[in-house]
Amino acid sequence: MLRSARTALTGLFVTASLVGGASGALADQHSQRTDRTGQVEVIAHRGASAYAPENTLPAVDLGADMRADYVEIDVQMTSDGELVVMHDTTLGRTTDVEERYPDRAPWNVGDFTLEEIQTLDAGSWFGAEFTGTGVPTLQEVLDTLRGRAGLLLEVKSPHLYPGIAEAIVADLDGEGWLRAGARSGRLVVQSFDWEFMEHFNTLAPQVPAGLLGGPPSEAQMAELSAWADQINPSHTRVTPAFVETVHRYGMETWPYTVNNAERMRQLIDLGVDGIITNFPDVLIDVIEEGRGERQAA
């Protein structure tokens, strides 16, 4: 449970508030919700990105349909200050930006307005059936997830986007995700930029803070545990000693990106608290398989 003592594709995009209030409220809702998949949280990486183009509404929608506990997305900012969902700091890999704007290299996200980005096709690279799929805004993702799954929001390269922390807080707060006492969902914000996350924590201390990368040293753990809630490294860096240390300091670990069922089993045996995967359905099968084996024993 997050530390809380400190301060088939559909087109149905519903609206409601996700997360609320103090960390204690988040912990309460976590423990009170009907657990669909066991103690290990299932996090759909960039949505169910094995089956639909990453960081698009079809991937987010499918991750929720697959019963992921959380859907992970990446957020960046346009030149006119709007929040869009995109992993890379450039648009070339997952959109047709080079065809539409051939003279705008290197096609940085922050060099385009929201209106320009909304003209891009972010689905064709993945499959013809996704032709015309757009780059969503954070608001659209919030509307898609409401009441269906939690949100793991990763802030990409925040040093490129002055004011992005404040913009994210404003979007979340405007939709009730930060409202005290809201119980209909869950929210975690994370980044590889730990200094940024410490700043974000001062703006929204009620939101659990995740630190990507590491693992940190023992001395760092003592300092980070004063405000951070998660240490989320690559699964290749996860050892029994690391998991024990994270838990000793009252934090959790959700390693990334685990797409092999056997590695999922190994990490569950090590005691990780969540797993970030492109295949949320596979992870759910692994968890339910393990539950069945325990019941049969």
LUMMIVO-970968 format. One record per residue (C-alpha): x negated, y, z; residue in three letters. Coordinates in Angstrom, 3 decimals. Last residue first. Layout:
N
[[X, Y, Z], ALA]
...
//
This chain:
297
[[2.152, -25.848, -1.752], ALA]
[[5.103, -25.381, -4.124], ALA]
[[5.796, -21.843, -2.905], GLN]
[[2.149, -20.905, -3.299], ARG]
[[2.039, -22.314, -6.838], GLU]
[[5.194, -20.420, -7.796], GLY]
[[3.750, -17.163, -6.485], ARG]
[[0.580, -17.726, -8.505], GLY]
[[2.585, -18.291, -11.676], GLU]
[[4.601, -15.167, -10.911], GLU]
[[1.419, -13.132, -10.665], ILE]
[[-0.050, -14.605, -13.852], VAL]
[[3.217, -14.078, -15.753], ASP]
[[3.351, -10.470, -14.542], ILE]
[[-0.228, -9.981, -15.753], LEU]
[[0.641, -11.375, -19.182], VAL]
[[3.681, -9.088, -19.465], ASP]
[[1.592, -6.052, -18.512], PRO]
[[-0.754, -6.684, -21.454], PHE]
[[-2.802, -3.489, -22.017], ASN]
[[-3.904, -3.819, -18.408], THR]
[[-4.538, -1.850, -15.213], ILE]
[[-4.560, -4.132, -12.179], ILE]
[[-3.337, -3.277, -8.688], GLY]
[[-4.232, -3.810, -5.048], ASP]
[[-7.374, -5.880, -5.512], VAL]
[[-7.708, -8.833, -3.114], GLY]
[[-10.564, -10.841, -4.597], LEU]
[[-8.089, -13.607, -5.494], ASP]
[[-6.087, -11.071, -7.499], ILE]
[[-9.287, -10.096, -9.281], LEU]
[[-10.059, -13.700, -10.214], GLN]
[[-6.520, -14.331, -11.433], ARG]
[[-6.634, -11.240, -13.659], MET]
[[-9.999, -12.410, -14.977], ARG]
[[-8.376, -15.699, -15.987], GLU]
[[-5.491, -13.903, -17.687], ALA]
[[-7.755, -11.724, -19.820], ASN]
[[-6.683, -8.150, -20.602], ASN]
[[-8.101, -6.273, -17.629], VAL]
[[-8.822, -2.585, -18.188], THR]
[[-9.291, -1.264, -15.446], TYR]
[[-9.501, -1.740, -11.671], PRO]
[[-6.740, -0.586, -9.265], TRP]
[[-8.449, -0.201, -5.873], THR]
[[-6.865, 0.923, -2.621], GLU]
[[-8.012, 3.094, 0.285], MET]
[[-8.100, 2.788, 4.047], GLY]
[[-11.882, 2.976, 4.431], TYR]
[[-12.082, -0.712, 5.277], ARG]
[[-9.951, -1.427, 2.218], HIS]
[[-12.448, 0.181, -0.128], VAL]
[[-15.332, -1.596, 1.604], THR]
[[-13.721, -5.023, 1.392], GLU]
[[-12.918, -4.550, -2.294], VAL]
[[-16.512, -3.504, -2.988], PHE]
[[-17.982, -6.422, -1.050], ALA]
[[-15.801, -8.924, -2.928], PRO]
[[-17.058, -7.493, -6.219], THR]
[[-15.486, -5.209, -8.826], VAL]
[[-17.881, -3.593, -11.287], ARG]
[[-16.712, -5.533, -14.365], THR]
[[-13.138, -4.504, -13.517], HIS]
[[-14.100, -0.964, -14.440], SER]
[[-13.690, 1.254, -11.415], PRO]
[[-10.581, 2.590, -9.650], ASN]
[[-11.259, 4.037, -6.178], ILE]
[[-7.894, 5.000, -4.688], GLN]
[[-6.419, 7.231, -1.989], ASP]
[[-8.752, 10.240, -1.893], ALA]
[[-8.699, 12.927, 0.822], TRP]
[[-10.903, 12.099, 3.820], ALA]
[[-11.746, 8.744, 2.216], SER]
[[-14.051, 10.559, -0.162], LEU]
[[-16.536, 11.482, 2.566], GLU]
[[-16.838, 8.017, 4.104], ALA]
[[-16.899, 6.444, 0.671], MET]
[[-19.712, 8.718, -0.408], GLN]
[[-21.941, 7.419, 2.384], ALA]
[[-21.128, 3.810, 1.462], GLU]
[[-22.050, 4.552, -2.150], SER]
[[-19.443, 5.046, -4.816], PRO]
[[-18.127, 2.277, -7.067], PRO]
[[-17.933, 4.136, -9.355], GLY]
[[-15.458, 5.033, -12.016], GLY]
[[-11.989, 6.523, -11.740], LEU]
[[-10.955, 8.320, -8.569], LEU]
[[-7.258, 8.149, -7.732], GLY]
[[-5.428, 10.772, -5.685], ALA]
[[-2.046, 9.987, -4.111], PRO]
[[0.296, 12.982, -4.540], VAL]
[[1.343, 14.700, -1.292], GLN]
[[-1.807, 16.831, -1.358], PRO]
[[-0.534, 18.648, -4.466], ALA]
[[-2.577, 21.804, -5.030], LEU]
[[-5.451, 20.900, -2.670], THR]
[[-5.462, 17.386, -4.136], ASN]
[[-5.877, 18.823, -7.612], PHE]
[[-9.096, 20.504, -6.461], HIS]
[[-10.420, 17.213, -5.062], GLU]
[[-9.391, 15.560, -8.308], MET]
[[-11.341, 18.129, -10.311], PHE]
[[-14.471, 17.392, -8.295], GLU]
[[-13.906, 13.686, -8.906], TRP]
[[-13.858, 14.040, -12.698], ASP]
[[-13.180, 10.463, -13.814], PHE]
[[-9.525, 11.268, -13.231], SER]
[[-6.448, 10.077, -11.334], GLN]
[[-2.898, 11.128, -10.470], VAL]
[[-0.537, 8.644, -8.778], VAL]
[[3.267, 8.776, -8.897], LEU]
[[6.103, 6.555, -7.707], ARG]
[[9.839, 6.267, -8.226], GLY]
[[13.389, 6.928, -7.021], SER]
[[12.666, 8.006, -3.449], ARG]
[[12.697, 11.798, -3.427], ALA]
[[12.313, 12.905, 0.196], GLY]
[[10.119, 15.891, -0.426], ALA]
[[10.218, 17.028, -4.044], ARG]
[[7.008, 16.388, -5.981], LEU]
[[8.543, 14.493, -8.881], TRP]
[[11.490, 16.865, -8.919], GLY]
[[11.378, 17.745, -12.608], GLU]
[[9.996, 21.241, -12.127], GLY]
[[7.499, 19.911, -9.614], ASP]
[[5.964, 17.514, -12.101], LEU]
[[5.710, 20.125, -14.849], ASP]
[[4.352, 22.799, -12.479], ALA]
[[1.817, 20.402, -10.935], VAL]
[[0.572, 19.482, -14.397], ILE]
[[0.220, 23.139, -15.402], ALA]
[[-1.677, 23.972, -12.190], GLU]
[[-4.132, 21.167, -12.792], ALA]
[[-4.518, 22.139, -16.452], ILE]
[[-5.498, 25.702, -15.605], GLY]
[[-8.783, 25.708, -17.491], PRO]
[[-8.754, 22.892, -20.066], TYR]
[[-12.115, 21.548, -21.193], LEU]
[[-13.279, 20.872, -17.622], HIS]
[[-10.227, 18.612, -17.269], PRO]
[[-11.846, 15.925, -19.449], SER]
[[-8.799, 13.644, -19.383], LYS]
[[-6.305, 13.845, -16.519], VAL]
[[-4.965, 10.354, -15.876], GLU]
[[-1.343, 10.036, -14.794], LEU]
[[-0.278, 6.742, -13.230], LEU]
[[3.510, 6.962, -13.400], LEU]
[[6.043, 4.740, -11.666], GLY]
[[8.616, 2.691, -13.503], ALA]
[[12.304, 2.727, -14.447], ARG]
[[13.809, 5.524, -12.343], GLY]
[[12.581, 8.153, -14.755], ARG]
[[10.115, 6.727, -17.236], LEU]
[[11.350, 8.200, -20.515], THR]
[[12.058, 11.687, -19.156], ASP]
[[8.635, 11.858, -17.533], LEU]
[[7.074, 10.739, -20.819], VAL]
[[8.912, 13.459, -22.709], GLU]
[[7.748, 16.089, -20.213], GLN]
[[4.133, 14.967, -20.607], LEU]
[[4.463, 15.732, -24.298], THR]
[[4.531, 12.966, -26.847], PRO]
[[2.313, 12.536, -29.920], VAL]
[[4.665, 11.392, -32.656], GLY]
[[5.790, 8.113, -34.169], THR]
[[6.294, 8.672, -37.891], GLY]
[[5.112, 5.236, -38.945], THR]
[[5.494, 2.800, -36.055], PHE]
[[6.705, -0.126, -38.183], GLU]
[[3.669, 0.366, -40.412], ALA]
[[1.333, -0.641, -37.611], GLY]
[[-1.274, 0.750, -35.242], PHE]
[[-2.767, 3.463, -37.452], TRP]
[[0.758, 4.397, -38.521], SER]
[[1.805, 5.427, -35.016], GLY]
[[0.432, 8.848, -34.121], ALA]
[[1.789, 10.732, -37.145], ASP]
[[1.121, 14.432, -36.655], LEU]
[[3.551, 17.350, -37.037], THR]
[[3.976, 17.587, -33.252], GLN]
[[0.291, 18.413, -32.938], ILE]
[[0.803, 21.575, -34.972], GLU]
[[3.763, 22.726, -32.866], GLU]
[[1.840, 21.970, -29.678], LEU]
[[-0.964, 24.215, -30.842], THR]
[[-4.306, 22.802, -31.908], PHE]
[[-7.867, 23.597, -30.805], ASP]
[[-7.495, 21.878, -27.419], GLY]
[[-6.903, 18.488, -29.012], VAL]
[[-10.207, 18.782, -30.860], ASN]
[[-9.999, 18.128, -34.589], TRP]
[[-13.754, 18.093, -35.303], PRO]
[[-12.933, 19.336, -37.917], ALA]
[[-10.115, 21.748, -38.877], ARG]
[[-10.510, 21.864, -42.681], ASP]
[[-8.761, 18.564, -43.402], PRO]
[[-5.622, 19.503, -41.420], TYR]
[[-2.928, 17.076, -42.543], ARG]
[[-5.248, 14.326, -43.752], GLU]
[[-7.711, 14.596, -40.875], GLU]
[[-4.819, 14.884, -38.412], VAL]
[[-3.362, 11.496, -39.374], ASP]
[[-3.298, 10.354, -35.751], THR]
[[-4.940, 7.779, -33.447], THR]
[[-8.663, 8.100, -34.102], ARG]
[[-8.769, 11.680, -35.395], GLY]
[[-7.126, 13.662, -32.617], LEU]
[[-10.160, 14.623, -30.543], THR]
[[-10.376, 14.675, -26.744], THR]
[[-9.408, 11.009, -26.904], ASP]
[[-6.626, 9.612, -24.726], HIS]
[[-3.588, 11.642, -25.774], MET]
[[-0.380, 12.672, -24.024], VAL]
[[0.350, 16.374, -24.417], VAL]
[[0.601, 19.230, -21.916], LEU]
[[1.233, 22.673, -23.402], GLU]
[[-1.123, 25.628, -22.872], GLY]
[[-1.102, 27.224, -26.303], ASP]
[[-4.405, 25.646, -27.339], SER]
[[-3.045, 22.245, -26.333], THR]
[[-3.719, 20.535, -23.017], MET]
[[-4.608, 16.938, -22.151], GLN]
[[-2.894, 14.033, -20.387], VAL]
[[-3.693, 10.322, -20.440], ASP]
[[-0.998, 7.752, -19.603], ILE]
[[-0.603, 4.831, -17.205], GLU]
[[2.777, 3.142, -16.739], VAL]
[[3.448, 1.872, -13.233], TYR]
[[5.272, -1.100, -11.699], ASP]
[[5.396, -2.788, -15.093], ALA]
[[8.781, -4.406, -15.650], ARG]
[[8.305, -5.246, -19.357], MET]
[[10.954, -2.645, -20.201], ASP]
[[8.852, 0.008, -18.469], ALA]
[[5.798, -0.898, -20.533], GLY]
[[8.016, -0.977, -23.637], LEU]
[[9.200, 2.570, -23.074], ASP]
[[5.667, 3.856, -22.526], VAL]
[[4.416, 2.108, -25.666], ALA]
[[7.380, 3.360, -27.732], PRO]
[[6.899, 6.857, -26.247], LEU]
[[3.293, 7.062, -27.393], THR]
[[0.120, 6.859, -25.312], ASN]
[[-1.188, 3.802, -27.126], GLU]
[[0.508, 2.546, -30.286], PRO]
[[2.743, -0.429, -29.496], ALA]
[[2.161, -4.080, -28.542], TYR]
[[-1.252, -4.213, -26.882], ALA]
[[-0.650, -0.665, -25.661], SER]
[[2.128, -1.528, -23.241], ALA]
[[1.844, 2.036, -22.022], GLY]
[[-1.525, 3.756, -22.074], ARG]
[[-2.498, 0.910, -19.716], HIS]
[[0.601, -0.736, -18.221], ALA]
[[-0.060, -0.935, -14.467], ILE]
[[1.136, -4.012, -12.558], VAL]
[[0.743, -3.565, -8.797], GLU]
[[-0.431, -6.629, -6.893], VAL]
[[1.860, -7.484, -3.952], GLN]
[[4.354, -9.467, -5.935], GLY]
[[5.955, -8.829, -9.315], THR]
[[9.464, -7.530, -8.930], ARG]
[[9.252, -6.059, -5.456], ASP]
[[12.566, -4.467, -4.572], THR]
[[11.609, -1.071, -3.200], ARG]
[[11.338, -0.503, 0.545], GLN]
[[7.565, -0.812, 0.904], SER]
[[6.782, 1.560, -1.941], HIS]
[[9.541, 3.952, -0.932], GLN]
[[8.040, 4.208, 2.535], ASP]
[[4.494, 4.686, 1.230], ALA]
[[5.645, 7.457, -1.054], LEU]
[[7.482, 9.139, 1.796], ALA]
[[4.316, 8.969, 3.884], GLY]
[[2.357, 10.517, 1.033], SER]
[[4.569, 13.548, 1.340], ALA]
[[7.225, 14.465, -1.085], GLY]
[[8.540, 12.829, -4.029], GLY]
[[8.254, 10.709, -6.973], VAL]
[[10.373, 10.020, -9.881], LEU]
[[13.288, 12.285, -10.538], SER]
[[15.932, 11.377, -13.123], ALA]
[[16.379, 11.455, -16.951], THR]
[[16.805, 8.561, -19.418], VAL]
[[14.999, 7.912, -22.710], PHE]
[[16.846, 5.065, -24.378], LEU]
[[15.319, 4.539, -27.778], GLY]
[[14.479, 0.919, -27.161], THR]
[[11.591, -1.318, -27.855], LEU]
[[11.719, -5.008, -26.839], ALA]
[[-0.856, 15.142, 5.053], THR]
[[-2.966, 12.065, 5.604], ARG]
[[-1.362, 8.855, 6.957], ALA]
[[-0.273, 7.674, 3.555], SER]
[[-2.809, 5.217, 2.140], ARG]
[[-1.239, 3.473, -0.816], LEU]
[[0.000, 0.000, 0.000], MET]
//
